[in-house]
Amino acid sequence: VDSGEWDVLIAHFLGVDHCGHKHGPDHPEMTKKLTQMNEMLRSLVDHLGNDTLLLVAGDHGMTETGDHGGDSENEVNAALFVYSKTALFGAGPPEEPEAVPQVNLVPTVALLLGVPIPYSNIGEVMAELFSGDGDAVSAALQQLSVYHINAKQVHRFLHSYSLVAQDLPAEQLQRLQELFSSAVEEHSRLLAQVQGVTLVPPELESRLGSLIGRFQLYLREARAVCTQSWARFHPLRMVGGCTLIAASCLLCYVASELAAASDSFYRSCLLYPLLWGSAVAVLLGLARVFTQEGLDLLLVSSWAAAASQLGFFWHWWGRHPKRARLAGSQPPLASVGLRQRLRAWLGLAFPMGILLFRCGAMFSDSFVVAEARVAPFLLASLVMLLVGKLHWDGRLTVPEGPKQQLLGFSSYRREIWYLLCLVAMLLVCVRLSGFFHQCREEIPQCRPSLFLSPLASLRNTRAKNLFYLLCVALLAGLVYAVRSWLRHYGNLNSSDPLVLFVRWGFPLVVLCIACYWAVASSADDSLGKLQELVQVAVVAFPWAVYGLASVGLLLLLCNPMTVFAKDTRESAGSIVTPYLGVPSSEVDFLHVIPQIYKRMQESQKSRLEGGSCKATVAAYGLGSVYSAALVIALTLLGFLLMLLHSERLSLAFLLLFLEAFMLLHIHTRARDLAGDAEPFSVPWYAVISWLLAASQFFYSTGHQPIFPAIHWNAAFVGFHLDHSTNLLPAVLVGANTFASHILFAVGCPLLLLWPFVCEMPSSQKRKSKKEPREELQEVEEHMMEMRLRESPEKFSTALLQLGLKYLFVLGTQLLACVCAAMILRRHLMVWKVFAPKFLFESLGFVVSSICLLLGISLVMRVDCAVTSWFSQLQLR
């Protein structure tokens, strides 16, 4: 600055921006950084010359969490500080403040620096800065000159752009041309009249003000025309996209209902249509390559999906009339069958009604803004409706007798009280999850939750330490609960690498997370000479968690069996009876597996009763082998996702796991009370409630479907400097944003597995009425998840049905968002509410679909491992 060998000097400081992203505006580091900037400006002002103009401006604003990138007022508005040692404007009495029009900083700064306005800028200049210190006419002439330059630049851009793009309306361009030409002519006449005149008449002064207004009108109308043109829509493609999504939802629903219809379902209704769609995609891709015009890749994919769907519906429609004719040849249904069918339809109407209500709420901006309250309310309503339906069906009471009539509550089953306790605990979790909310700008009276801010923002040391100890205790409690559950079902008895990792790796992960929280929450000033060591620890501990979680997931994929088998055979007798079929066939293998498992049960029973026959093979944890793998995977994912959030949001994740546990037990208990439910089919209410919980905890982990609410600081967990690529920070921020979607989608197969894990032998209910031999026979039926191995076809069909139901509910919600954005595309709040909601819902659909596939794939991997284990046992 002191050298004077410069005309324009530009300095860009990144410290405040980085500090805001990493710590937020209320962190002590932000105070330190602003103090540094203030000292820098003070030093710069001391070295300014009298002919130097200082402009201090921000390129964007900052939200309450220190982020930017959205369209809120705090983000799009930035301050401009203009300073000069000599007077820039005339000194006069202060005037009443007026409403400042929407202006653009870029043309204003360009003209202040004496450089041309950027070519593609269509903003309106802040002409008040160029009024000078003369009289009113001189000030008006200077402002007129500025507006004339601004209008000429915009006119030149519109002319060049219309020749290239040709998407601006011709009529509006003609109107703008006429408005600009008339204003320029008037400007030339006024300059000719003012030139050489010492005394300006009053009417000329009013004409100057009128001409300035015409230039302003031109600039604002030009901006409006460009905004309208650049925000154009393609209604035909919108309708095509909505139709494609609707057909996909219908396909998922029909396929989930017909999956168990016949043995050729997979081939005729899934494989062949997929091949048709692939063939259409290849043909259209070749047409895109060999034609000069080419085709849009998105359009090619849409046509391929449409061809696959048409193939599916063609096969389905060809099979549907046959079933209708067969049904028509049968005698009419009895009244009992009609009542059963009516109850079945009513049972489907309750959850579907909740789903439709949620989808209908997507069309209201008020409901979208308040969805953080809508989703928990719908979840609680669905659970209460389930209890009401069970009571209406008479599943909660026992047949009345003379003893039951004496006491009012004695007619209810004992299981109902356990179910009501589960429902009450679920409602408590739903209520407590509301304390972790993030606020939207549309709700001014809302205050964001204090749990969203990191521990480093707390000034009270005692409160910080208490919260830290609570968060670490919750992590330790989660590990203890998971290990207790695995130990209860016998999945921690072996010495396999995966079991050893659960025993020792889980506490080590918790220790690394606790150390990272301790280092990240400590004040930097109190560390003194250990600052360099702290910088290393802030990076090392997250990477240790990443590495340990990766090792755990790899061990889970390599050998997901958590079964301990102990061979104590003394006789050479055969474990299984031979099957008189085709040797080495799949039927022979499926015949062997149930016998092996039942023989192990008999051996264990004989050993417990002290009989002479000793056990042959004792297996521990085989009845919960599928669920154990999913529980381990969900625990590892939970650790990773909690690391990407602030410390106190671990309380929200604890509620997430508790609520999921309650939903699984409510689903299991309701299925047991229903009695006639198909064990290999997950009801719709369970799937919808599972997805409602995922939506609820999207908001209860401090997120909102708006860009200002994105937790950008997740990209810096484990990274001290900037990233070399955008892929890794995008993955970290995406995992932080859709944490609930990831956990509930991966854990979706638990809806199928949990009732088998919690299977209770029926002999416990009627122990006094049974003979010992009958009791033993009923206890042997208590096979838990191995009951799935008795019917492998039903097991695979049940997984397919569950995945299709999950995708149907997800697709229905996405369809509602797409239709809302399409129908309300000209709505005042489309870019503020509906479009961001559509984007977040689309990304959530993609993330949930991928994670659902990963969860089902993990179950299939465990199934393959169980099959291999049984085959090795057979060879013994």
VOTOR-857408 format. One record per residue: z, y, x of N, C-alpha, C in turn. Coordinates in steps of 0.2 Angstrom, whole numbers, plus 5000, padded with zeros to 4 digits. Example, Ala and Ser with C-alpha at 12.3 -4.5 7.8 and 13.67 -1.06 7.14 Angstrom:
<rs>
503949725066503949785062503949845066
503549895064503649955068503950005064
</rs>
This chain:
<rs>
500049945004500050005000500050065004
500450065010500450125014499850135018
499450085019498850095023498350145020
498250135014497750185010497050155010
496950095013496250065014496150025008
496150055002496050014996495950064990
495550034986495450074979495850044973
495749974973496149944968496449884971
497149874969497549824972497849784966
497649714966497949674961498349624964
498949614961499449574963499749534957
499749464958499949414952500549374954
501049384951501649354953501849294948
501949234950501949174946502749154945
503149184949503849164949504149164942
504049214938504349224931504049164927
503449154927503049104923503349034925
503449014931503648954933504448944931
504748994932505448994930505548984923
505149014919505249004911505048934909
504548904912504348844911504848794912
505148804918505648754921506348764918
506548824917507248834915507348874909
506848904906506948944900507149014901
507149054896507349134897508049144898
508449104896509249114896509549084902
509149054907509449014912509649064918
510249054922510349104927509849114932
509349064933508849074938508349124935
508249134929507849184926508149254928
508749264927509149324929508949344936
509049294940508949304947508149314949
507749284945507049304946506849374944
507049394938506949454936507249514940
507849494943508149544948507649554954
507349494956506949504962506349544960
506049534954505449574952505649644951
506249664949506449734948506449764955
506749734960506849754966506149764969
505649724968504949734971504649794968
504749804961504449864958504749924960
505349924961505749984964505450004971
505349954975505149964982504349984981
503949964977503249984976503250054974
503650074969503650144966503850194972
504250174976504450214982503850234986
503350184987502850194991502150214988
502250234981501650254978501450334980
500850344980500550414981500550454974
500450514975500350554969499750544965
499250514968498550504965498550424963
499050394963499050314962499350304955
498950254951499250234944499450164945
500050154942500350084942500350054935
500049994935500049964928500349894929
500849884925501249824925501149784918
500849734918500649694912500749624912
500949594907501049524907500349494904
500149434906499549404903499749364897
500349354896500549314889501349334889
501549314883502249314882502649254883
503249244880503649184881504049164875
504049104873504549084868505249084870
505649064865506349054867506548994871
506048954872506148894877505748904883
505448964884505148984890504448964891
504148934885503448914885502948964882
502348944883501748984880501148944879
500648974876500048934874499948934867
500348954863500248954856500049014853
500149024847499949094843500449124840
501049114842501649154839501649224842
502049264839502049334841502349344848
502849304849503149304856502749284862
502149254860501749224865501149264866
500849294860500249334861500349404862
500949434862501149494863501449504870
501149554874501449564881501549634882
501949654886502149724887501649754892
501549824892501149864897501549924899
501649924905502049974908501550014913
501450084911501050124915501450184918
501350194925501750234928501350274933
501550344934501150384939501650444941
501650464947502050514949501850584946
501250584945500950654941500950634934
500950694930500850684923500250654921
500250604916499650574913499450614907
499950624903499850654896500150724895
499950754891500250824889500950814887
501350864889502050864887502050904881
502350874876502450904869502950874865
503150904859503650874855503550804853
504050764853503950694851503650694843
503250644842502950634835503250574832
503150564826503350504822502950444825
503250394826502850334828502350314822
501750294824501350264819501150194821
500850164816500650094817500150084822
500250044827499750034832499249984830
498550004830498049954828498049904833
497649844831497549784835497049804841
497249814847496849834852496849774858
496449784862496349734868496549774874
496949734878497149764885496549764890
496049714889495549714894495149774895
494849794889494349854890494849914892
495449924890495849974892495949984899
496149924902496249924909495649934913
495049904911494449914914494249994914
494350024909494150094909494650144913
495250124913495750154917495550144924
495350094926495150074933494450104935
494050124930493450154931492950094933
493050034930492549984931492249964924
491649934923491349914917491849864913
491749874907492149824902491849754903
492149704903491849634904491349624899
490849594900490249584896490449554889
490849494889490949464883491549484879
491849534881492449564878492249604871
492549584866492449624859493049654857
493549674861494149704859494049774859
494549804855494549884854494949914859
494649964862495050004868495650044865
496150054869496750094867496550164870
496250204865495950264867496450314868
497050304866497650354866497750374874
497650324878497850334885497350384889
496750394885496250434888496250504885
496750524882496750594878496850654883
497150644889497250694893497750744891
497850804894498350854893498050914890
497450914888497150974885497250984878
496851024874496951044867496750984863
496750984856496650934852495850914852
495450964853494650954853494550914859
494750934865494650904871494850834871
495450824868495750754868495250714863
495050744858494650704853493950684857
493650734861493050724864493150664869
493650664873493850614878493850544874
494250544869494350474865493650454862
493250504860492550484857492150454863
492150484869491750454874491950384876
492650374876492850304877492650254872
492650274865492450234860491650224860
491350274863490650264863490450214868
490750214874490650164879490850094877
491450094873491650024871491149994866
490850044861490450014856489749994859
489550034864488950014868488949944871
489549934874489649864877489649814872
489949824867490049764861489349754858
488949814857488249804855487849774859
487849784866487449744870487649674870
488249654870488449584870488149554864
488249584858488049554852487249544852
486949594854486149584855485949524859
486249514865486149464869486349394867
486949394863487149334861486749304855
486549354851486149334845485449304847
485249324852484549294855484649224857
485249214860485349144863485649094858
486149114855486549064850486149064843
485949124841485649124834486149094829
486749104829487249084824487549144820
487449204822487749254819487349274813
487649294807487249304801486749364802
486149354800485649414801485849474797
486049464791486149524787486749564790
487249534792487849564795487649594802
487249564805486949594812486549664810
486149654805485749714803486249774801
486749754797487249814795487549844801
487749794806488149824812487649864816
486949844816486449884820486449954817
486349954810486350024807486950064808
487550034807488150074808488150094815
487950054820487950084827487450134828
486850124826486350174827486550244824
486750244818486950304815487550344818
488050304821488550334825488350364831
487850324835487650354841487250414840
486850414834486450484833486950534832
487450524828487950574826488250604832
488450554837488750564843488350614848
487650604848487150644851487150714849
487150724842487150784839487750824840
488350794840488950824841488950854848
488750814853488750834860488350894861
487750894857487350954858487651014855
487951004850488251064847488851094851
489251044854489851064857489651094864
489151074867488951094874488851164874
489151204878489051274879489451314874
489851284870490251324864490951334867
491151394867491851414870492351404864
492151424858492651414852492351364847
492651304846492451254842492651264835
492151264830492351284823492851224820
493251234815493651184813493251124810
492651144806492351084803492051034809
491951064815491751014820492250964822
492850994822493450954824493550894819
493450914813493450854808492950804808
492350824810491750784812491950734818
492250764823492450724828492950664826
493450684822493850634820493450584815
493050604811492650554807492250504811
491950534816491450494821491850444824
492450464827492950414830493050354825
493250374819493350324814492750274813
492150304813491550264812491450214818
491550234824491550194830492150134829
492650154827493250104826493050054821
492750074815492450034810491949984813
491550004817491049964820491349914824
491749934829492149884833492549824829
492849854824493249804820492749754816
492249784813491749734809491449694814
491249714820490949664825491449614827
492049624828492549574829492649524823
492549554817492649514811492049464810
491449494812490849444811490849394816
491049404822491149354828491649304826
492249324823492749284822492549234816
492149264811491949224806491449174808
490949194812490449144815490749094819
491149114823491449064828491949014825
492149024819492648984815492248954810
491548934811491248904805491348824805
491148804799491348734798490748694796
490748624796490148584794490448534789
490348564782490648524777490348454776
489748444778489448374777489848324782
489948344788490248304793491048294791
491248344788491948344786492048284780
491548294776491548244770491448174773
491048164778490848104781491448074785
491848124788492448094792492948074787
493048114782493548094777493448024774
492748014772492547954769492647894774
492547904780492647854785493347834786
493747884786494547874786494747834780
494547864774494747824768494447754768
493847744770493647674770494047634775
494247664780494647624785495347604782
495647654778496247634775496147584770
495647584766495547534761495347464764
495047464770494947404774495547374776
496047414779496647394781497047364775
497047394769497447364764497147304761
496447304760496147244758496247184763
496147194769496247144774496947114774
497447164774498147134774498247094768
497947104762498047064756497646994757
497146994760496646934760496746894767
497246914771497246884778497346814777
497846794772497946724771497546684766
497046714764496646694758496246624760
495946624766495646564768495646554776
495346504778495346494785494846524789
494246544785493746584788493746654788
494346684786494446754785494246794792
494546764797494446804803493746804805
493346754804492646744806492246784802
492346784795491846814790491946884789
492646904789492846974787493047014793
493146984799493347024804492847024810
492646964812492246954818491546974817
491246954811490546964810490447044809
490847074805490747144804490847184811
491247164815491347194821490747184826
490447124825489847114829489247164826
489247164820488747214817488847284819
489447304819489547374821489347384828
489547334833489347344840488647344841
488247304837487547304837487247374835
487447404830487247464828487447514833
487947514836488147564841487647554847
487547494849487047484855486347514853
486147504847485447524845485447604845
485947634842485947704842486047734849
486447694853486547724860485847724864
485447664863484847664866484347714863
484447734857483947784854484147854857
484847864858485047924861484847934868
484747874872484547874879483747894879
483347854875482647854876482347914872
482647944867482348004864482548064867
482148114866482248174870482748214866
482748214860483348254856483948224857
484048154857484648124858485048124851
485648094852486148094846486848104849
487248134845487948144846488248084847
488648084853489048014854489548004848
489848064846490348054840490048024834
489348054833489048024827488847954828
488647934834488547864835489147814834
489647834836490347804835490447794828
490347854824490447854817490047804813
489347804815488947754812489047684813
489347674819489547604821490147584817
490647624816491247604812491047594805
490547644802490347634796489947564795
489547544800489247484799489647424799
490247424803490747374803491047374796
491247424793491547434787491147404781
490547424782490047394776489947324777
489947294783489947224784490547184781
491147214782491747194779491747194772
491647244769491647254761491047204758
490547194762489947154759490247084759
490547054764490846994764491346984759
491847034758492347034753492147034746
491547074745491347074738490947014736
490646984741490346914740490846864738
491446864740491946814739492346834733
492346894731492846924725492546894719
491946894717491746864710491946794709
491946754715492046684714492746674712
493246714715493946704713494046734706
493646784704493746804697493446754692
492946714694492746664689493146614688
493446594694493946534694494546554690
494746624691495346644687495246644680
494546664678494346664671494346604667
494246544671494246474668494946454667
495446484669496146454668496446484662
496946454659497246474653497546544654
497646584649497946644650498746634652
498946694656499646684659500146684653
500646654655501246664650501646724651
502046734646502446804646502846804652
503146744655503546754661503146774667
502546754667502046774673501946844672
501846874666501646944665502246984668
502846964666503446994668503546994676
503346944679503446934686502946984689
502346984686501847024689501947104688
502247114682502447184681503047204686
503447164688504047174692503747184699
503247144701502847154708502547214708
502147234703501847304703502347364703
502947354700503447404700503747404707
503847344710504047344717503647384722
502947374721502447404725502447484723
502547504717502447574715502947614718
503547594719504147634722503947654729
503747614734503647634741502947674741
502447654737501847684737501847754734
502347764729502447824726502747874731
503247854735503547894741502947914746
502547864747501947874752501547934749
501347924743500847974740501148044739
501848044738502148104738502148144745
502248104750502248134757501548154758
501048114756500348134757500148204753
500448204747500348264743500648324746
501248314749501548374752501148404758
500648364761500248394766499848454764
499748464758499248514755499648574754
500248574755500648634754500948664761
500848724762501048754768501848754769
502148764763502848764763503148704764
502848644762503048584763502948564770
502448584773502248564780502748604785
502848664783503348704787504048674787
504248644781504948614780504948544780
504448514783504348434784504948404787
505248444792505848414795506448394790
506448424784506948414779506648364774
505948364773505648324768505648244770
505448234777505448164779506148124778
506648154780507348124779507448114772
507348164768507448154760507048094757
506448094759506048034757506247964759
506447964766506747904768507347884764
507847934763508447914759508247894752
507747924749507547914742507347844742
506847824747506647754747507147704747
507647714752508147664752508547654746
508747714743509147714737508747684731
508047694731507647664726507647584727
507647564733507647494734508247464732
508847494733509447464730509447464722
509147514719509147524712508647464709
508147454713507647394711507947334711
508347314716508747254717509247244711
509547304709510047304703509647284697
509047324696508647314690508447244689
508247214695508047144695508547094694
509247114694509747064694509947024700
509747054706509847024712510547034715
510847084712511547104715512047064711
511947034706512447004702512346924702
512946894700512946824699512946804691
512746754689512746734682513446744679
513546774674514246794671514546724668
515146714670515546664667516246694664
516646654662517246674659517746714664
517646694670518046724675517746794677
517146794677516846864679516846914674
516946894668517046944662517746984663
518246954666518846984666518847044670
518547044676518547094681517847124681
517747194681517147224681516747214687
517047214693516647214699516547144702
516847094698516847024701516146994700
515747024695515046994694514547004700
514747054704514247074710514347024715
513847014719513846964725514247004730
514546964735514846984741514347024745
513747004745513247034750513047104748
513247124742513047194740513447244743
514047224745514547274748514347284755
514047234759513847244765513147284765
512747274760512147314759512347384758
512847394754512947464753513247504759
513647464763513947494769513347514774
512847464774512247484778511947544776
511847554769511447614766511847674768
512547664767512947724768512947744776
512947704780512847714787512147744789
511647724786510947744787510947824784
511247834779511247904776511647954781
512147924784512547964789512147984795
511747934797511347944803510747994801
510447984795509948034793510248104793
510848114790511148174790511348204797
511548164801511748184808511148204812
510548174811509948184814509748254813
509948294808509748354806509948414811
510448394815510748434820510348454826
509848414827509348414833508748444831
508648494827508048524824507848584829
507148594829506848644832506548694826
506548754827506348804822505648824822
505348844817504748874816504748944815
504248984817504249054816504149074809
503949024805503849044798504549044794
505049024797505749024794506249064799
506249134797506549174802507349164802
507649144796508349134796508549074800
508149034802508248964806508448984813
508948944815509148954822509048884826
508748884831508648814834509348784836
509348714837509948684838510148694846
510748694846511048704853510948644858
510848584855510748524859510048524862
509548574860508948574863508948604870
509448644872509448684878509748634883
509548634889509848594895510548614896
510948564900511648584901511648644906
511148654910511148704915511248774912
511048784905511048844902511748864899
512248814900512948824897513248864903
513648914901514048954905514748924906
514948894901515648864901515648794905
515948794910515948734914516348674911
516848694907517248634904516748604899
516448644895515948624890515448584893
515148604898514648574902514848504904
515448494907515648434909515848384904
516048414898516248364892515548344889
515048384889514448354886514148304891
514148324897513848274902514248204902
514848204902515248144901515048104895
514948144889514748114883514048084883
513648114886512948094887512948024891
513248024897513247964901513647914898
514147924894514447874890514047844885
513647884882513147854877512647814880
512347824886511947784890512247714891
512847724894513247664895513347614889
513547654883513647614877512947584875
512447614876511747584874511647514878
511747524885511747464889512147404887
512847424885513347374883513147344876
512847384872512647354865512047304866
511547324870510947284871511147214874
511547224880511847164883512247124879
512647154875513047114870512647074865
512147104862511647074858511347014861
511047024867510746974871511246914872
511846934874512346884876512546844869
512546874864512746844857512246794855
511646804857511046754855510846714861
511246714866511146664872510546684876
510346744876509746764881509946794887
510646784889510846814896511146754900
510946694899511246634902510846614908
510246624908509746604914509846644920
509546624925509546664931508846684933
508346694928507746714929507746784931
507146814934507146884937507246934931
506946914925507046964920507746974917
508146914917508846914915509246954920
509146934926509446974932509347044932
508747064930508647134929509047174924
509047134918509447164912510247164914
510447114918511147124920511247174925
510847184930510947234936510547294936
509947284933509447344933509647394928
509847374922510047424917510547464919
511147444922511647494924511347534930
510947504934510647554940510247604937
509847594932509447644928509847694925
510447674922510847724919511247764925
511347734930511647774936511147824939
510547814939510047854942509947914937
509947904930509847954925510447994926
511047974926511648014926511648054933
511448024938511448074944510948124944
510348114940509848164939510148214935
510448204930510748244925511248294929
511648254933512148294936511848344941
511348324945511048374949510648424946
510348414940509948464937510348514933
510948494931511348534927511848574931
511848564938512248604942511948674943
512348724944512048784946511848784953
511248814955511048814961511448854966
511748904964512148954969512748914971
513048864967513648834970513548784975
512948764976512748714981512748734988
512548794989512548824996512048785000
512348755006511948725011511548665008
511848635003511548575000510948584996
510648644996510048654992509448614993
509348605000508748565001508848484999
509448465000509648394998509548394990
509748444987509648444979508948444977
508548474981507848474979507548404980
507748374985507548304986507848254980
508448264978508748224973508448234967
508248294965507948314958507248274958
506948254963506348224963506448144964
506948124968507048054970507348014964
507848044960508148004955507647994949
507248044947506748024941506247964944
506047974950505547924953505947854953
506547854955506947794954506947764947
507047804942507047774936506347754934
505747794936505147764934504947704938
505247694944505047634947505447574944
506047584943506447524940506247504933
506047554929505747544922505047504923
504647524928504047484929504147414931
504647404936504847334938505047294932
505447324928505747284922505147274917
504647314916504147304912503647244915
503547254921503147204924503447134924
504147124925504447064925504447034917
504447084913504447064906503747034904
503147064907502547034906502346974909
502646964915502546904919502946844916
503546854915503946794912504446824907
504146834900504646864895505146814892
505146754895505646704892506346714895
506746724890507546734892507846674889
507646614891507946554888508246514894
508846484893509146444898509146374896
508746324899508746254897509146214902
509546174900509946124904509846054902
509546014907509345944906509945904908
510245864903510745814904510645754902
509945734902509845664899510045604903
510245554900510345494904509945434902
509645434896509245384893508545404894
508145354895507445364896507045354889
507445364884507045364877506645424876
506145414872505645464870505945524866
505745584867506045634864505745644857
505045634857504645644851504345574849
504145574842503845514840503045524840
502645474842501945494843501645514837
501045544838500645574832500045534833
499845494827499245454827498645494825
498445544829497845584828497445584834
497045634834496645644840497045654846
496945624852497345634858497245704860
497745734863497745804866497445854862
497545844855497245894851497745944849
497546004846498046054845498546034839
498245984835498745964829499245924832
499145884837499645844841500145884844
499945944847500345984850500846024845
500546044840500946074835501446024831
501245964831501645914829502245904833
502245914840502745894845503245954845
503046014844503546074845504146074841
504046064834504646064830505046004831
504845944833505245884835505645904841
505345934846505745954852506345994850
506146044846506746094845507246054840
507046014836507545984832507945934836
507645894840507945854845508545884849
508345944851508845984855509446004851
509246024844509846034840510245974838
509945914838510345854836510745844842
510545854848510845834855511445884855
511345944854511945994854512445974849
512245964843512745944838513145884839
512745834842513145774844513645784849
513445824854513945844859514545884857
514445924852514945964849515445924845
515145874842515545824838515945774842
515745774849516145724853515845654852
515245644850514945584849514745544856
514545484856514345454862513745474865
513245494861512645514863512645584866
512545584873512545654876511945694875
511945754877511445804876510845784880
510245794878509645784882509445854885
509245904881509045964883509446014879
509846054883510146114879509846174881
509546214876509246274876509646334873
509746384877510046444874509646504874
509646534868509246594867508546584865
508346524863507746504860507546534853
508146534849508046564843507946634842
507946674847507846744847507446764853
507046724856506646734862506146794860
505846804855505346854853505646924853
506246924849506546984848506947014854
507146964858507446984865506947024869
506346994869505847034874505747104871
505647114864505547174861506147224862
506747194862507347234863507347264870
507247214875507247244882506647294883
506047284880505547334881505747404878
506047394872506247464869506747494873
507247454876507747494880507447524886
507047494889506747524895506347584893
505947584888505547644885506047694883
506647674880507147724878507347764884
507547734890507747764896507247814898
506647794898506047834901506047904897
506047894890505947944886506547994885
507147964886507748004887507748044893
507448024898507448054905506948124904
506448114900505948174899506248224894
506748214891507148264886507748294890
507948344887508548374889509148324888
509748334892510248294892510548274885
510648324882511048324875510648284870
509948284871509548244866509648174866
510048144871510148074871510548054865
510948104862511348094856510848074850
510248114850509748104845509448034846
509348014852509047944854509547884852
510147904852510647854850510647844842
510547904839510447894832509847864830
509347874834508647834833508747764833
509147734838509247664839509647634833
510147674831510647654826510247654819
509847704818509547704812509047644811
508647634817508247574817508547514816
509147504819509547444818509747434810
509947494807510147494800509547474796
508947504797508347484793508247414794
508247384800508147314800508647264796
509247284797509747244793509647254785
509547314783509447334776508847294774
508247294777507647254776507847174775
508247154780508447084780508847064774
509347104773509847094768509447094761
509047144760508647154754508247094753
507947064758507447004757507846944755
508446934758508946884756509146884749
509246944747509546954740508946944735
508346964737507746954733507646874732
507746834737507646764736506946734736
506546764732505846734731505346774735
505546814740505146844745504846794750
504246814751503846774756504146784763
504346734767504746744773504246774779
503546754778503046774783502746844781
502946874776502646934774503146994774
503047054777503447104777503247154771
503747164767503547214761503347284763
503047314758502847384760503347434761
503947424757504447474758504747474765
504747414768505047414775504547444780
503847444779503447474783503447544782
503447574776503447644775504147674777
504647644776505347664778505347674786
505047624789504947624797504547684799
504047694796503647754798503947824796
504247824790504647884788505147904794
505547844796506047854801505647884808
505047864809504747884815504547964814
504347984808504248054807504848094807
505348064805506048104804506248114812
506248064816506448074823505948114827
505348124825504948174828505248244828
505548264822505848324822506548324824
506848264824507548264826507648254834
507048254837507048254845506848324847
506848374843506748444845506048464845
505548434841504848444841504648474834
504148504834503748534828503048524829
502648514824501848514825501548584826
501848614831501548684833501548684841
501148724843501048724851501648754854
501948814851502548844855503148794855
503148734851503748694852503648634856
503048634860502948584865503448584871
503748534873504148534879503748534885
503548584888503148584894503548564900
504148574899504648564905504648484907
504448444902504348374904503848354909
503348394910502848384915503148394922
503748424923504048434929504648394931
504748344927505348294928505048244934
505348254939505148214945504648244950
504448304948503948344952504248414954
504348424960504548494962504048544962
503448524964502848574964502348554959
501848594959501348584954500948524955
500648494949500248434950499548444952
499248394955498648404958498048384953
498248354947497848334942498248354935
497848354930498148364923498248304920
498048244922498248184919498948164918
499248164924499948144924500448194920
500348254921500748294916500648294909
499948274907499848264900500148204898
500148154902500548094900501248104899
501548144903502248154903502448194896
502048244895502148294890502048254883
501448214883501348174877501848124876
502148094881502748044880503348074877
503448134879504048174877503948194869
503348214868503148244861503148184856
502848124858502848074853503248014855
503848034857504347984859504547934853
504647964847504847924841504247884839
503647904839503047864837503047804842
503147814849503047764853503647704852
504247724851504747674850504647634844
504547674838504447634832503847594831
503347614835502747574835502747514839
503047514845503147454849503647414845
504147434842504647394839504447374832
503847384829503647364823503647294822
503447244826503547174825504247154824
504747194825505447174823505547164816
505147204812505147194805505047124802
504547094806504447024805504946974808
505146994813505646944817506346944815
506547004813507247014812507546974807
507246964801507546914796507646844799
507146824803507246754806507846754811
507946804815508546814819509146814816
509146844810509846854806509846794801
509446744802509446684797510146654797
510446644791511046614790510946554786
511246494788511246434785511546434778
511146404773511346404766511946364765
512146324770512746284769513346324769
513346374772513946414772514146444765
513746454761513846474754514146424750
513946354751514146304747514446244751
514846264756515146214760515646164756
515946194751516446154748516146094743
515446114741515146064737514646014740
514646014747514245974750514545914754
514245864755514445814759514345824766
514745794771514645814778513845794780
513545744778512845734780512445784778
512545814771512145864769512245924772
512845944774513046004778512646004785
512645944788512245934795511545944794
511245924788510545934787510346004786
510846044782510646114781510746154788
511246134792511346174798510746164802
510446104802509846094806509246134804
509246164798508746204796508846274798
509346284802509546354804509146364811
508446374811508046374817507946444819
508046494816507946564818507146574819
507046604825506346624826505846564827
506146504829505746444830505446414823
505746444818505346434812504646454812
504546504815503846534816503446484819
503646444824503246394827503046334823
503446324817503246274813502546284810
502346354809501746374806501346424810
501046404815500746454820500246494816
499846464811499346504808499646554804
500246544800500546594796500846644801
501046624807501346674811500846724814
500246704816499746754818499546794812
499446764806499246794800499746854798
500446834799500946884797500946944802
500746934809500746984813500147024812
499546994810498947034808499147074802
499447044797499647084790500047144792
500547134796501047184798500647244801
500247224806499847284810499347314805
499047284800498647314796499047364791
499547334788499947384784500247444788
500447434794500647494798500047544799
499447514800498847564801498647594794
498747554789498647584782499047644781
499647644782500147694781499947754786
499847744792499647794797499047824795
498547784793497847814791497947854785
498347834780498447874774498747944775
499247944780499548004781498948054785
498548024790498048054793497548084788
497348044783496848064779497048124775
497748124773497948184769497948244773
498148234780498048294784497348324785
496848274786496148294786495948324780
496048294774495848324768496148394767
496848404769497148464768496848524773
496648504779496348554783495648564781
495248514778494548524776494548574769
495048554765494948594758495248664759
495748674763496048734765495848764771
495248754773494948784779494948864779
494848894773494848964773495548994771
496048954771496748974769496949014774
497449064772497749114777498149074783
498449014781498848984786498548924789
497848924789497548864791497648854799
497548904802497648904810498348904812
498848924807499548924809499848864807
499648834801500048774799499648714798
499048714795498648654793498248624799
497948664803497548644809498048614814
498648644816499048614821499348544818
499548544812499748484809499248424809
498648444808498048394809498048374816
498048414821498048394828498548344830
499148364828499748324830499748264826
499548264820499548194816498948154819
498448184821497848144824498148104831
498448154835498648124842499248074840
499648084835500148034834499847974831
499347974827499047914825498747874831
498447904836498147874842498747844846
499247874847499847854851500147794847
500247794841500547744837500147684837
499447694836499047634836499047594842
499047634848499047604854499647564856
500247594854500847564855500947504850
500747514844500747454840500447394843
499847404845499447354849499847324855
500147364858500547344864501147304862
501447324856502047284854501847214851
501247214847501047144845500747104851
500447134856500247094862500847064866
501447104866502047074869502247014865
502247014859502446964855502046904856
501346914856500846864858500946834865
501146874870501346854877501946814877
502446824873503046784872502846714869
502446724864502246654861501846614866
501446644870501046604875501546574880
502046614882502546584886502946524883
503146534877503546484873503146414873
502446424872502046364871501946334878
501946374883501946344890502546304892
503146334889503846304891503846244887
503646234881503646174877503246124880
502646144882502146094885502446064892
502846104896503146074902503746034900
504046044894504646004892504345934889
503745944886503445874884503245834890
503045864895502845824901503445784904
504045814903504645784906504845714902
</rs>
